[in-house]
Amino acid sequence: VELLGAGGGVAGEEHTGGGVVTTVAEHHLHHIDGGAEFGRNVVGLAAKVEKIKIGSANQAVEITDQTLLTDQYGSAVVLRLKNSSPESQANIPVALDVKNSKGKSIYKNDTKGLEKGLIQIPLVEGQSETWWVNDQVLVTQKPKSADITIGQSDVKPSGDLPEIEASAPNVELDPVSGTNVTGTVSNKSDVEQIDLLIYAVATEGGKVVAAGRGLIPKLKTDGKSEPYRIYFIGDPKGANIEVFAPPSKFE
């Protein structure tokens, strides 16, 4: 696993998204069952968008740390984000330009028809921090660095945000696809969630060592929980793991 940047953020720190943070030691993540399927190197069932539109640079949301992970399953970019404004921002555009050891661009998330979660940050609450993961960095050679731009968002939800609760993850070992964690997610609000992303980030010694994400196409408001399964890019053994789901709909 190659780490770029410090991979900052410690499990248990404040982060945003209306979701619950769960911290576990020694294990893994990525994929989803029951309500959805979201496996390794699969674009998924989420809604697609035409193309990323960055516009002007975001003046409130900044990257405090970035990590590039690579293993036998693929590559991922993990960002730690801080919103210095009192206003929450949602659907924040993010542009990636991943490069090889010679500085040549080998991947950009500007392809038409990408899944929304690969080009937008779901939510960063006001004066808070959170993670964002793109685990679908599809390259044919080893990535070395990444230039990242955070754009402005016109979506600024206010008031009480929908509460999404994630259960403590259970660790499972898949000899083919790698170690993963499973659990459930429930919607404590009266706002139905569509294309709900679930993130998992593993940190050790203040560094990101693994990350992944899953997707639930629909999470109803009837109190019924939906199962998740998340596989990692990287090796989370011995690390602390956070699992959380920022809301995708606010009203």
PEUR-V619507 format. One record per residue. N is the residue number from 1. SS is DSSP state (helix for helix, strand for strand, loop for the rest). BURIAL is # if it has 9 or more other ideal C-beta (glycine too) atoms within 8 Angstrom, else .. D_FIRST is the distance of its C-alpha to the first C-alpha in Angstrom with 1 decimal. Layout:
BEGIN
n=N ss=SS burial=BURIAL d_first=D_FIRST
n=N ss=SS burial=BURIAL d_first=D_FIRST
END
This chain:
BEGIN
n=1 ss=loop burial=# d_first=0.0
n=2 ss=loop burial=# d_first=3.8
n=3 ss=loop burial=# d_first=6.5
n=4 ss=loop burial=# d_first=10.0
n=5 ss=loop burial=# d_first=13.0
n=6 ss=loop burial=. d_first=13.4
n=7 ss=loop burial=# d_first=12.3
n=8 ss=loop burial=# d_first=15.8
n=9 ss=loop burial=# d_first=18.0
n=10 ss=loop burial=. d_first=18.8
n=11 ss=loop burial=# d_first=19.4
n=12 ss=loop burial=. d_first=23.1
n=13 ss=loop burial=. d_first=23.8
n=14 ss=loop burial=. d_first=26.1
n=15 ss=loop burial=# d_first=24.8
n=16 ss=loop burial=# d_first=26.9
n=17 ss=loop burial=# d_first=27.7
n=18 ss=loop burial=# d_first=30.4
n=19 ss=strand burial=# d_first=28.0
n=20 ss=loop burial=. d_first=27.5
n=21 ss=loop burial=# d_first=24.5
n=22 ss=strand burial=# d_first=23.6
n=23 ss=strand burial=# d_first=21.6
n=24 ss=strand burial=# d_first=20.4
n=25 ss=strand burial=. d_first=18.6
n=26 ss=loop burial=. d_first=16.2
n=27 ss=loop burial=# d_first=15.1
n=28 ss=loop burial=# d_first=14.0
n=29 ss=loop burial=# d_first=15.2
n=30 ss=loop burial=# d_first=16.6
n=31 ss=loop burial=# d_first=20.0
n=32 ss=loop burial=# d_first=23.7
n=33 ss=loop burial=# d_first=26.9
n=34 ss=loop burial=. d_first=30.6
n=35 ss=loop burial=# d_first=30.8
n=36 ss=loop burial=# d_first=28.2
n=37 ss=loop burial=# d_first=25.6
n=38 ss=loop burial=# d_first=22.3
n=39 ss=loop burial=# d_first=19.8
n=40 ss=loop burial=# d_first=16.6
n=41 ss=loop burial=. d_first=17.2
n=42 ss=loop burial=. d_first=20.7
n=43 ss=loop burial=. d_first=22.4
n=44 ss=loop burial=# d_first=24.3
n=45 ss=loop burial=. d_first=27.9
n=46 ss=loop burial=# d_first=27.9
n=47 ss=loop burial=. d_first=30.5
n=48 ss=strand burial=. d_first=29.7
n=49 ss=loop burial=# d_first=30.7
n=50 ss=loop burial=. d_first=32.3
n=51 ss=loop burial=. d_first=30.0
n=52 ss=loop burial=# d_first=28.4
n=53 ss=loop burial=. d_first=31.0
n=54 ss=loop burial=# d_first=29.7
n=55 ss=loop burial=. d_first=33.1
n=56 ss=loop burial=. d_first=33.4
n=57 ss=strand burial=. d_first=30.6
n=58 ss=loop burial=# d_first=30.4
n=59 ss=loop burial=. d_first=32.2
n=60 ss=loop burial=# d_first=31.3
n=61 ss=strand burial=# d_first=27.7
n=62 ss=strand burial=# d_first=25.2
n=63 ss=strand burial=# d_first=21.4
n=64 ss=strand burial=# d_first=20.9
n=65 ss=strand burial=# d_first=17.1
n=66 ss=strand burial=# d_first=14.5
n=67 ss=strand burial=# d_first=10.7
n=68 ss=strand burial=# d_first=8.8
n=69 ss=strand burial=# d_first=5.8
n=70 ss=strand burial=# d_first=5.1
n=71 ss=strand burial=# d_first=5.4
n=72 ss=loop burial=. d_first=8.9
n=73 ss=loop burial=# d_first=10.6
n=74 ss=strand burial=# d_first=10.2
n=75 ss=strand burial=# d_first=9.3
n=76 ss=strand burial=# d_first=10.5
n=77 ss=strand burial=# d_first=12.3
n=78 ss=strand burial=# d_first=13.1
n=79 ss=strand burial=# d_first=16.3
n=80 ss=strand burial=# d_first=18.4
n=81 ss=strand burial=# d_first=22.0
n=82 ss=strand burial=# d_first=25.3
n=83 ss=strand burial=# d_first=28.8
n=84 ss=loop burial=. d_first=31.4
n=85 ss=loop burial=# d_first=34.2
n=86 ss=loop burial=. d_first=36.2
n=87 ss=loop burial=# d_first=36.0
n=88 ss=loop burial=# d_first=33.3
n=89 ss=strand burial=# d_first=31.8
n=90 ss=strand burial=# d_first=30.6
n=91 ss=strand burial=# d_first=29.4
n=92 ss=strand burial=# d_first=28.0
n=93 ss=strand burial=# d_first=27.0
n=94 ss=strand burial=# d_first=23.6
n=95 ss=strand burial=# d_first=22.9
n=96 ss=strand burial=# d_first=19.6
n=97 ss=strand burial=# d_first=19.5
n=98 ss=strand burial=# d_first=16.1
n=99 ss=strand burial=# d_first=16.3
n=100 ss=loop burial=# d_first=15.2
n=101 ss=loop burial=. d_first=15.3
n=102 ss=loop burial=. d_first=19.1
n=103 ss=loop burial=. d_first=19.4
n=104 ss=loop burial=. d_first=20.5
n=105 ss=strand burial=. d_first=20.1
n=106 ss=strand burial=# d_first=18.3
n=107 ss=strand burial=# d_first=18.4
n=108 ss=strand burial=# d_first=20.8
n=109 ss=loop burial=# d_first=21.6
n=110 ss=loop burial=. d_first=25.3
n=111 ss=loop burial=. d_first=26.1
n=112 ss=loop burial=. d_first=29.3
n=113 ss=loop burial=. d_first=29.1
n=114 ss=loop burial=# d_first=25.6
n=115 ss=strand burial=# d_first=25.3
n=116 ss=helix burial=# d_first=26.4
n=117 ss=helix burial=# d_first=23.4
n=118 ss=helix burial=# d_first=21.2
n=119 ss=loop burial=# d_first=23.5
n=120 ss=strand burial=# d_first=25.0
n=121 ss=strand burial=# d_first=24.2
n=122 ss=strand burial=# d_first=26.4
n=123 ss=strand burial=# d_first=27.7
n=124 ss=strand burial=# d_first=27.5
n=125 ss=loop burial=# d_first=30.5
n=126 ss=loop burial=. d_first=32.7
n=127 ss=loop burial=. d_first=31.7
n=128 ss=loop burial=# d_first=28.6
n=129 ss=strand burial=# d_first=24.8
n=130 ss=strand burial=# d_first=22.4
n=131 ss=strand burial=# d_first=19.0
n=132 ss=strand burial=# d_first=18.5
n=133 ss=strand burial=# d_first=15.8
n=134 ss=strand burial=# d_first=15.8
n=135 ss=strand burial=# d_first=13.6
n=136 ss=strand burial=# d_first=15.7
n=137 ss=strand burial=# d_first=14.4
n=138 ss=loop burial=. d_first=15.8
n=139 ss=loop burial=# d_first=15.2
n=140 ss=loop burial=. d_first=16.2
n=141 ss=loop burial=. d_first=14.2
n=142 ss=loop burial=. d_first=10.9
n=143 ss=loop burial=# d_first=11.2
n=144 ss=loop burial=# d_first=11.4
n=145 ss=strand burial=# d_first=13.5
n=146 ss=strand burial=# d_first=15.6
n=147 ss=strand burial=. d_first=19.2
n=148 ss=strand burial=# d_first=20.3
n=149 ss=strand burial=. d_first=23.9
n=150 ss=strand burial=# d_first=25.3
n=151 ss=strand burial=# d_first=28.8
n=152 ss=loop burial=# d_first=31.8
n=153 ss=loop burial=# d_first=32.7
n=154 ss=loop burial=. d_first=36.2
n=155 ss=strand burial=. d_first=35.4
n=156 ss=loop burial=# d_first=36.1
n=157 ss=loop burial=# d_first=36.8
n=158 ss=loop burial=. d_first=39.1
n=159 ss=loop burial=. d_first=40.6
n=160 ss=loop burial=. d_first=39.0
n=161 ss=loop burial=# d_first=35.8
n=162 ss=loop burial=# d_first=35.3
n=163 ss=loop burial=# d_first=33.8
n=164 ss=strand burial=# d_first=31.1
n=165 ss=strand burial=# d_first=30.3
n=166 ss=strand burial=# d_first=27.2
n=167 ss=loop burial=# d_first=27.7
n=168 ss=loop burial=. d_first=25.6
n=169 ss=loop burial=# d_first=22.8
n=170 ss=strand burial=. d_first=23.2
n=171 ss=strand burial=# d_first=20.3
n=172 ss=strand burial=# d_first=20.5
n=173 ss=strand burial=. d_first=18.7
n=174 ss=strand burial=# d_first=18.8
n=175 ss=loop burial=. d_first=18.3
n=176 ss=loop burial=. d_first=17.9
n=177 ss=loop burial=# d_first=16.1
n=178 ss=strand burial=# d_first=14.0
n=179 ss=strand burial=# d_first=15.0
n=180 ss=strand burial=# d_first=16.8
n=181 ss=strand burial=# d_first=19.3
n=182 ss=strand burial=# d_first=22.8
n=183 ss=strand burial=# d_first=25.6
n=184 ss=strand burial=# d_first=28.3
n=185 ss=strand burial=# d_first=29.1
n=186 ss=strand burial=# d_first=32.6
n=187 ss=strand burial=# d_first=34.5
n=188 ss=loop burial=. d_first=36.8
n=189 ss=loop burial=# d_first=38.4
n=190 ss=loop burial=. d_first=41.0
n=191 ss=loop burial=# d_first=38.8
n=192 ss=loop burial=# d_first=37.4
n=193 ss=strand burial=# d_first=33.7
n=194 ss=strand burial=# d_first=32.7
n=195 ss=strand burial=# d_first=29.2
n=196 ss=strand burial=# d_first=27.8
n=197 ss=strand burial=# d_first=24.0
n=198 ss=strand burial=# d_first=22.2
n=199 ss=strand burial=# d_first=19.0
n=200 ss=strand burial=# d_first=16.7
n=201 ss=strand burial=# d_first=14.4
n=202 ss=strand burial=# d_first=12.9
n=203 ss=strand burial=# d_first=13.1
n=204 ss=strand burial=# d_first=13.3
n=205 ss=loop burial=. d_first=15.3
n=206 ss=loop burial=# d_first=15.7
n=207 ss=strand burial=# d_first=12.1
n=208 ss=strand burial=# d_first=10.5
n=209 ss=strand burial=# d_first=7.6
n=210 ss=strand burial=# d_first=8.5
n=211 ss=strand burial=# d_first=11.4
n=212 ss=strand burial=# d_first=13.9
n=213 ss=strand burial=# d_first=17.6
n=214 ss=strand burial=# d_first=20.8
n=215 ss=strand burial=# d_first=24.2
n=216 ss=strand burial=# d_first=27.8
n=217 ss=strand burial=# d_first=30.4
n=218 ss=strand burial=# d_first=33.2
n=219 ss=strand burial=# d_first=33.5
n=220 ss=loop burial=. d_first=37.2
n=221 ss=loop burial=. d_first=39.2
n=222 ss=loop burial=. d_first=41.0
n=223 ss=loop burial=. d_first=38.8
n=224 ss=loop burial=. d_first=37.3
n=225 ss=loop burial=. d_first=33.6
n=226 ss=strand burial=# d_first=31.1
n=227 ss=strand burial=# d_first=28.3
n=228 ss=strand burial=# d_first=24.6
n=229 ss=strand burial=# d_first=21.6
n=230 ss=strand burial=# d_first=18.1
n=231 ss=strand burial=# d_first=14.9
n=232 ss=loop burial=# d_first=11.4
n=233 ss=strand burial=# d_first=8.5
n=234 ss=strand burial=# d_first=5.7
n=235 ss=loop burial=. d_first=7.3
n=236 ss=loop burial=# d_first=10.4
n=237 ss=loop burial=. d_first=12.2
n=238 ss=loop burial=. d_first=14.5
n=239 ss=loop burial=# d_first=13.9
n=240 ss=strand burial=# d_first=16.7
n=241 ss=strand burial=# d_first=16.8
n=242 ss=strand burial=# d_first=19.0
n=243 ss=strand burial=# d_first=20.6
n=244 ss=strand burial=# d_first=23.2
n=245 ss=loop burial=# d_first=25.1
n=246 ss=loop burial=# d_first=26.9
n=247 ss=loop burial=# d_first=30.2
n=248 ss=loop burial=# d_first=30.6
n=249 ss=loop burial=# d_first=34.4
n=250 ss=loop burial=. d_first=36.6
n=251 ss=loop burial=. d_first=40.1
END
